[in-house]
Amino acid sequence: MLIDFTGKNVLITGGSRGIGKACALLFAELNANVIITYKSNLAEAERTLALLNPQQKHAAFQSDQSKPKAIEHLFTELMQQYGHLDVLVNNAGVYLEHKVAEVNYNEWQQSWTETLNTNLTGVANLCYFASRQMIKQGGGKIINISSRGAFRGEPDHPAYGASKAGLNAMSQSLAIALAPHNISVHIIAPGFVGTDMTADLLNSAAGQAIKAQSPFNRVAKPEEISRLAVMYASQGFEFTTGGIIDLNGASYLRS
């Protein structure tokens, strides 16, 4: 099967690092115009852009998705420059530790507020603007990156687990609402992924235990997530809308 995104515009949040970067590289390799967002690290975003196929029209936008006005501004700028949006990959998120037995109440409140504003409400707002544009166009694809933490729990990061469980429910609601408009919504739930942000942990003694959670004795590679995202974004996978695919190397099984 030949996958070609020539003429397609793909927005990837948090696209300068980790899973987002792997998605950006693969979509660009398949001839898409790739637009990435970054929160604050312009240098990292520029390094990622420099790696993308120069034959397409790529861009990076600074945006803090926890701020509703920032998302509205992002889509205003995006439509002015590109005119249409074919694929949205919601990858950006935060993973804040807040152990209930250790943090004070202010720290607890701050962690919940920042996590939900970024991982759930922010993604909902991105889906809103993308959906409205895709409805005008007659179709599109939304791919939301969830987590196994939505199912197994996150004892040291409870707001993260809750945000991803909420993301799953929201995505499935949107899948039903948007199918009549030829828009499909797909959910990928990875386990631990080896990125530059997790490298120190995975190289420590604790990292060996994390890797051992999977019978492959390793964690996922960012490229493994990006391959599935590209498949979902291609034509012919619309009927998987609303489904949640676990991508955790059998480190957590559910039925």
DRENBATOR-264141 format. One record per residue: residue in one letter; x, y, z of N, C-alpha, C in turn. Coordinates in pm, whole numbers, plus 50000, padded with zeros to 5 digits. Layout:
N
PT dose   n.u   n.v   n.w  ca.u  ca.v  ca.w   c.u   c.v   c.w
PT    A     X     Y     Z     X     Y     Z     X     Y     Z
...
//
This chain:
255
PT dose   n.u   n.v   n.w  ca.u  ca.v  ca.w   c.u   c.v   c.w
PT    M 50084 49881 50000 50000 50000 50000 50088 50125 50000
PT    L 50064 50212 49906 50141 50335 49895 50072 50445 49975
PT    I 50145 50507 50067 50092 50618 50145 50162 50745 50100
PT    D 50083 50842 50057 50139 50966 50005 50052 51082 50052
PT    F 50112 51177 50123 50040 51292 50175 50068 51420 50096
PT    T 50103 51406 49971 50128 51523 49888 50007 51615 49890
PT    G 50031 51743 49918 49924 51841 49922 49846 51844 50052
PT    K 49880 51756 50146 49810 51749 50274 49885 51831 50380
PT    N 49809 51900 50464 49864 51977 50574 49840 51903 50704
PT    V 49949 51880 50779 49943 51801 50901 49994 51885 51018
PT    L 49909 51904 51119 49947 51978 51238 49980 51879 51349
PT    I 50100 51891 51406 50146 51802 51513 50184 51888 51633
PT    T 50110 51872 51743 50143 51950 51862 50259 51884 51934
PT    G 50343 51968 51993 50464 51915 52057 50551 51842 51958
PT    G 50564 51898 51839 50630 51828 51729 50780 51842 51722
PT    S 50841 51908 51818 50985 51930 51809 51067 51821 51878
PT    R 51002 51737 51961 51076 51636 52037 50996 51507 52045
PT    G 51065 51399 52077 51002 51273 52112 50908 51218 52006
PT    I 50790 51176 52050 50691 51118 51959 50652 51218 51851
PT    G 50633 51343 51890 50594 51445 51794 50697 51464 51684
PT    K 50823 51463 51722 50931 51476 51623 50932 51357 51529
PT    A 50916 51236 51582 50912 51116 51497 50796 51125 51399
PT    C 50682 51174 51445 50567 51191 51356 50598 51294 51248
PT    A 50659 51405 51287 50692 51510 51191 50785 51457 51082
PT    L 50886 51382 51122 50982 51328 51025 50915 51233 50927
PT    L 50827 51146 50978 50765 51047 50891 50661 51109 50799
PT    F 50579 51199 50849 50482 51265 50763 50553 51345 50653
PT    A 50662 51413 50688 50737 51489 50588 50800 51397 50484
PT    E 50849 51281 50529 50906 51183 50437 50802 51135 50337
PT    L 50676 51137 50379 50565 51093 50294 50497 51212 50225
PT    N 50572 51323 50215 50537 51438 50131 50431 51531 50189
PT    A 50403 51523 50317 50308 51616 50379 50374 51749 50408
PT    N 50292 51855 50410 50334 51982 50469 50314 51970 50619
PT    V 50421 51981 50697 50415 51955 50840 50424 52085 50918
PT    I 50328 52104 51006 50328 52220 51096 50340 52168 51237
PT    I 50443 52208 51309 50461 52164 51447 50440 52280 51542
PT    T 50396 52247 51663 50390 52349 51768 50495 52317 51873
PT    Y 50539 52421 51942 50630 52406 52055 50589 52508 52160
PT    K 50617 52477 52285 50574 52566 52393 50672 52680 52414
PT    S 50804 52648 52419 50900 52754 52449 51036 52736 52382
PT    N 51072 52614 52342 51207 52588 52293 51214 52606 52141
PT    L 51236 52730 52099 51242 52760 51957 51359 52690 51889
PT    A 51474 52683 51956 51593 52621 51896 51566 52475 51862
PT    E 51499 52404 51952 51466 52262 51928 51370 52249 51810
PT    A 51273 52338 51803 51178 52335 51692 51249 52361 51559
PT    E 51340 52455 51559 51413 52485 51436 51502 52370 51393
PT    R 51560 52299 51490 51642 52182 51457 51556 52073 51393
PT    T 51436 52057 51444 51346 51957 51384 51305 51999 51244
PT    L 51271 52123 51225 51233 52171 51091 51345 52149 50990
PT    A 51468 52167 51034 51582 52151 50945 51598 52008 50895
PT    L 51540 51913 50966 51550 51772 50928 51441 51729 50830
PT    L 51340 51813 50810 51226 51775 50728 51255 51796 50580
PT    N 51190 51715 50499 51203 51724 50354 51181 51867 50306
PT    P 51281 51931 50248 51268 52073 50213 51177 52099 50093
PT    Q 51130 51997 50027 51044 52017 49911 50902 52055 49949
PT    Q 50866 52036 50079 50733 52073 50123 50737 52204 50203
PT    K 50619 52254 50237 50606 52380 50311 50584 52347 50459
PT    H 50690 52357 50538 50683 52326 50680 50690 52454 50763
PT    A 50643 52445 50887 50646 52562 50975 50640 52518 51120
PT    A 50681 52608 51209 50671 52586 51353 50601 52707 51414
PT    F 50506 52681 51503 50433 52787 51572 50451 52771 51722
PT    Q 50484 52880 51790 50488 52877 51936 50345 52883 51987
PT    S 50311 52791 52077 50175 52789 52130 50170 52713 52262
PT    D 50106 52772 52361 50083 52706 52489 49938 52660 52489
PT    Q 49915 52532 52467 49780 52484 52447 49696 52483 52574
PT    S 49756 52515 52689 49677 52529 52810 49600 52661 52812
PT    K 49631 52749 52715 49567 52880 52706 49468 52882 52589
PT    P 49339 52892 52615 49240 52890 52506 49266 52993 52398
PT    K 49303 53114 52435 49327 53218 52335 49446 53185 52247
PT    A 49545 53115 52303 49662 53077 52225 49623 52980 52115
PT    I 49531 52890 52144 49487 52794 52042 49408 52865 51933
PT    E 49323 52957 51974 49247 53034 51874 49341 53111 51783
PT    H 49443 53172 51842 49542 53246 51762 49619 53152 51669
PT    L 49654 53034 51719 49726 52936 51636 49647 52904 51510
PT    F 49518 52876 51525 49439 52838 51409 49414 52956 51314
PT    T 49407 53075 51369 49395 53192 51282 49519 53204 51193
PT    E 49636 53192 51254 49761 53200 51178 49773 53082 51081
PT    L 49736 52965 51127 49748 52845 51044 49663 52856 50918
PT    M 49540 52900 50933 49451 52909 50817 49494 53020 50722
PT    Q 49549 53127 50777 49599 53234 50691 49713 53186 50603
PT    Q 49798 53101 50658 49916 53056 50583 49891 52931 50499
PT    Y 49799 52844 50544 49782 52715 50476 49643 52694 50414
PT    G 49542 52758 50468 49410 52752 50406 49325 52631 50441
PT    H 49388 52519 50473 49311 52400 50511 49397 52312 50600
PT    L 49331 52221 50672 49400 52127 50761 49343 51988 50737
PT    D 49432 51895 50707 49389 51759 50675 49404 51662 50791
PT    V 49508 51682 50872 49535 51589 50983 49580 51669 51105
PT    L 49524 51635 51220 49570 51689 51348 49621 51574 51432
PT    V 49745 51583 51480 49801 51485 51573 49821 51556 51707
PT    N 49737 51522 51804 49747 51581 51938 49846 51499 52021
PT    N 49967 51548 52026 50075 51478 52094 50122 51549 52221
PT    A 50121 51681 52222 50177 51757 52334 50102 51729 52463
PT    G 50177 51722 52572 50117 51702 52703 50220 51719 52812
PT    V 50173 51717 52936 50263 51728 53052 50244 51607 53141
PT    Y 50349 51576 53217 50351 51457 53304 50412 51501 53436
PT    L 50329 51555 53525 50376 51617 53647 50357 51525 53767
PT    E 50465 51503 53841 50457 51420 53960 50390 51499 54073
PT    H 50293 51436 54141 50229 51496 54259 50174 51384 54346
PT    K 50260 51330 54427 50224 51218 54514 50132 51268 54626
PT    V 50016 51207 54636 49913 51259 54726 49961 51261 54872
PT    A 50049 51170 54911 50096 51164 55050 50210 51261 55078
PT    E 50260 51331 54974 50379 51413 54992 50361 51560 54960
PT    V 50278 51594 54863 50267 51734 54821 50169 51809 54909
PT    N 50188 51941 54918 50091 52022 54991 49972 52053 54900
PT    Y 49871 52115 54957 49746 52137 54882 49766 52229 54763
PT    N 49848 52332 54779 49873 52424 54667 49943 52351 54552
PT    E 50041 52267 54585 50109 52190 54482 50014 52093 54413
PT    W 49927 52033 54492 49826 51941 54436 49736 52015 54337
PT    Q 49685 52130 54378 49598 52209 54291 49669 52252 54163
PT    Q 49792 52296 54178 49869 52342 54062 49891 52229 53962
PT    S 49924 52111 54010 49948 51997 53921 49821 51958 53847
PT    W 49709 51953 53916 49583 51917 53851 49541 52022 53748
PT    T 49555 52147 53785 49513 52254 53693 49597 52253 53566
PT    E 49729 52248 53582 49816 52251 53465 49798 52127 53378
PT    T 49784 52011 53442 49771 51887 53366 49640 51884 53287
PT    L 49529 51914 53353 49401 51907 53283 49388 52017 53178
PT    N 49440 52136 53207 49434 52244 53108 49512 52210 52981
PT    T 49623 52138 52998 49707 52103 52883 49660 51974 52815
PT    N 49644 51868 52894 49622 51735 52837 49478 51707 52797
PT    L 49384 51778 52857 49244 51750 52827 49172 51870 52766
PT    T 49161 51979 52841 49090 52096 52787 49163 52152 52666
PT    G 49295 52158 52672 49371 52208 52557 49352 52123 52434
PT    V 49353 51991 52451 49330 51902 52337 49187 51917 52286
PT    A 49092 51931 52378 48953 51953 52337 48941 52079 52252
PT    N 49010 52184 52290 49004 52309 52214 49070 52295 52076
PT    L 49180 52222 52071 49243 52194 51942 49149 52113 51852
PT    C 49083 52014 51911 48988 51934 51834 48872 52021 51786
PT    Y 48830 52116 51867 48719 52204 51828 48753 52281 51701
PT    F 48865 52351 51702 48902 52432 51586 48933 52347 51464
PT    A 49000 52234 51486 49030 52145 51374 48901 52089 51315
PT    S 48808 52049 51401 48682 51993 51353 48604 52094 51272
PT    R 48596 52216 51321 48520 52318 51249 48578 52342 51110
PT    Q 48711 52342 51101 48774 52360 50971 48751 52238 50882
PT    M 48764 52119 50939 48747 51997 50861 48602 51980 50813
PT    I 48507 52024 50894 48367 52020 50850 48348 52104 50725
PT    K 48408 52222 50723 48400 52309 50605 48461 52242 50482
PT    Q 48568 52169 50503 48640 52105 50392 48573 51978 50343
PT    G 48493 51916 50428 48432 51790 50392 48502 51668 50445
PT    G 48595 51685 50540 48659 51568 50600 48794 51597 50659
PT    G 48848 51498 50731 48980 51510 50791 49005 51398 50891
PT    K 49122 51402 50952 49163 51299 51048 49215 51367 51175
PT    I 49173 51315 51290 49225 51359 51419 49283 51237 51489
PT    I 49407 51248 51534 49476 51138 51601 49522 51188 51737
PT    N 49469 51130 51843 49500 51172 51979 49590 51070 52047
PT    I 49700 51118 52104 49795 51031 52174 49754 51023 52320
PT    S 49710 50906 52361 49666 50881 52498 49779 50810 52574
PT    S 49744 50718 52661 49845 50648 52742 49783 50526 52808
PT    R 49868 50426 52834 49821 50311 52913 49782 50356 53053
PT    G 49835 50472 53096 49803 50525 53229 49655 50553 53248
PT    A 49581 50568 53137 49437 50588 53147 49367 50464 53200
PT    F 49431 50348 53187 49369 50222 53227 49431 50162 53353
PT    R 49562 50169 53365 49628 50101 53478 49643 50192 53599
PT    G 49621 50323 53579 49640 50418 53688 49781 50473 53693
PT    E 49795 50593 53749 49924 50661 53762 49936 50710 53907
PT    P 49981 50626 53999 49979 50662 54141 50060 50785 54177
PT    D 50170 50810 54107 50251 50928 54136 50214 51047 54048
PT    H 50130 51022 53947 50088 51126 53852 49937 51113 53828
PT    P 49855 51120 53931 49712 51091 53915 49639 51182 53817
PT    A 49678 51307 53810 49611 51398 53715 49639 51356 53571
PT    Y 49758 51303 53547 49792 51256 53413 49702 51139 53373
PT    G 49689 51040 53462 49602 50927 53432 49460 50972 53407
PT    A 49410 51063 53490 49274 51113 53473 49258 51189 53343
PT    S 49360 51268 53308 49352 51346 53184 49346 51255 53062
PT    K 49419 51146 53064 49420 51055 52950 49292 50972 52943
PT    A 49235 50937 53059 49106 50869 53059 49000 50962 53002
PT    G 49005 51089 53041 48913 51186 52986 48933 51206 52837
PT    L 49058 51204 52794 49089 51218 52651 49027 51103 52571
PT    N 49035 50982 52626 48975 50868 52557 48825 50886 52540
PT    A 48758 50925 52649 48613 50943 52644 48575 51055 52548
PT    M 48647 51165 52554 48618 51277 52464 48637 51236 52319
PT    S 48746 51163 52291 48776 51121 52154 48665 51032 52099
PT    Q 48614 50943 52182 48508 50854 52136 48378 50930 52114
PT    S 48351 51029 52199 48233 51113 52177 48245 51189 52045
PT    L 48363 51244 52018 48383 51318 51894 48379 51226 51773
PT    A 48424 51102 51790 48419 51008 51678 48276 50990 51630
PT    I 48183 50982 51725 48041 50967 51688 47988 51096 51627
PT    A 48021 51209 51689 47968 51337 51643 48020 51377 51505
PT    L 48144 51337 51474 48209 51387 51353 48204 51292 51235
PT    A 48169 51167 51258 48163 51071 51147 48071 51117 51034
PT    P 47955 51177 51062 47870 51224 50952 47935 51331 50865
PT    H 48041 51393 50917 48113 51496 50843 48240 51440 50777
PT    N 48253 51308 50774 48370 51243 50713 48499 51274 50789
PT    I 48487 51290 50919 48604 51313 51004 48615 51194 51099
PT    S 48731 51130 51100 48752 51017 51190 48849 51057 51301
PT    V 48827 50998 51418 48905 51030 51537 48966 50901 51590
PT    H 49096 50899 51606 49169 50778 51642 49251 50801 51769
PT    I 49263 50697 51850 49333 50709 51977 49444 50604 51985
PT    I 49565 50650 52014 49680 50562 52034 49723 50573 52180
PT    A 49733 50458 52248 49766 50457 52390 49900 50386 52412
PT    P 50011 50460 52406 50142 50397 52429 50167 50370 52576
PT    G 50263 50282 52601 50321 50271 52733 50442 50364 52739
PT    F 50546 50322 52810 50668 50403 52817 50733 50409 52679
PT    V 50784 50527 52645 50847 50548 52515 50987 50605 52538
PT    G 51084 50554 52465 51221 50601 52478 51244 50730 52401
PT    T 51255 50841 52472 51282 50971 52412 51397 51037 52485
PT    D 51438 51153 52439 51546 51224 52508 51504 51263 52650
PT    M 51374 51284 52671 51327 51324 52803 51326 51207 52901
PT    T 51319 51084 52851 51316 50967 52940 51449 50892 52943
PT    A 51547 50941 52868 51674 50868 52853 51743 50844 52987
PT    D 51752 50947 53072 51823 50931 53200 51753 50827 53287
PT    L 51622 50832 53293 51548 50736 53373 51566 50594 53320
PT    L 51557 50579 53188 51566 50445 53131 51706 50387 53141
PT    N 51806 50472 53155 51944 50425 53169 51982 50400 53316
PT    S 51889 50426 53407 51915 50404 53549 51869 50265 53591
PT    A 51890 50233 53718 51845 50104 53771 51693 50091 53760
PT    A 51622 50200 53783 51476 50198 53770 51435 50170 53626
PT    G 51518 50214 53532 51487 50192 53392 51483 50045 53355
PT    Q 51567 49966 53418 51567 49822 53389 51433 49759 53428
PT    A 51378 49803 53539 51247 49752 53582 51137 49797 53488
PT    I 51148 49919 53438 51048 49970 53342 51053 49888 53214
PT    K 51171 49862 53165 51185 49783 53042 51131 49641 53063
PT    A 51152 49587 53182 51110 49450 53211 50957 49435 53219
PT    Q 50886 49547 53223 50739 49539 53221 50688 49476 53093
PT    S 50764 49489 52985 50727 49428 52857 50806 49299 52837
PT    P 50744 49196 52782 50819 49073 52753 50926 49093 52646
PT    F 50922 49204 52575 51030 49238 52483 51151 49295 52556
PT    N 51133 49324 52684 51237 49381 52769 51291 49513 52714
PT    R 51199 49595 52668 51235 49729 52621 51109 49814 52624
PT    V 51128 49943 52599 51013 50033 52584 50992 50062 52436
PT    A 50884 50129 52405 50855 50161 52265 50953 50264 52210
PT    K 50972 50259 52081 51049 50363 52010 50951 50467 51957
PT    P 50988 50595 51954 50898 50697 51900 50850 50663 51760
PT    E 50937 50601 51682 50902 50567 51544 50787 50467 51536
PT    E 50774 50384 51640 50665 50287 51640 50530 50357 51658
PT    I 50528 50464 51734 50405 50542 51749 50376 50616 51620
PT    S 50480 50674 51560 50459 50753 51439 50408 50669 51323
PT    R 50451 50544 51314 50403 50457 51205 50253 50434 51215
PT    L 50205 50414 51337 50061 50393 51354 49985 50522 51326
PT    A 50040 50635 51368 49974 50764 51340 49959 50786 51191
PT    V 50062 50754 51116 50059 50770 50970 49955 50677 50908
PT    M 49947 50555 50957 49846 50462 50904 49706 50516 50928
PT    Y 49680 50562 51049 49548 50618 51079 49516 50739 50992
PT    A 49617 50818 50962 49596 50940 50885 49574 50914 50736
PT    S 49609 50796 50691 49596 50763 50550 49454 50722 50515
PT    Q 49423 50722 50388 49290 50682 50343 49270 50532 50362
PT    G 49148 50495 50402 49116 50354 50417 49108 50307 50560
PT    F 49140 50396 50657 49136 50357 50797 49026 50432 50873
PT    E 48931 50487 50802 48826 50565 50864 48739 50483 50960
PT    F 48720 50354 50929 48628 50273 51008 48687 50231 51142
PT    T 48812 50265 51168 48870 50242 51300 48841 50359 51393
PT    T 48763 50455 51348 48734 50572 51430 48676 50533 51566
PT    G 48720 50602 51670 48673 50576 51805 48744 50462 51876
PT    G 48827 50388 51803 48898 50276 51865 49023 50322 51937
PT    I 49058 50251 52042 49180 50279 52118 49277 50164 52098
PT    I 49392 50194 52039 49494 50092 52016 49602 50102 52122
PT    D 49623 49993 52197 49731 49987 52294 49862 49960 52219
PT    L 49963 50039 52253 50094 50022 52190 50197 50022 52303
PT    N 50196 49911 52379 50281 49908 52499 50363 49781 52513
PT    G 50374 49704 52404 50458 49584 52409 50412 49481 52510
PT    A 50279 49472 52531 50221 49378 52628 50266 49405 52770
PT    S 50303 49530 52798 50339 49567 52935 50215 49588 53022
PT    Y 50103 49611 52956 49974 49620 53027 49867 49568 52934
PT    L 49796 49464 52976 49698 49401 52892 49557 49425 52947
PT    R 49464 49451 52859 49324 49468 52898 49237 49401 52792
PT    S 49115 49371 52828 49025 49307 52733 48887 49371 52741
//
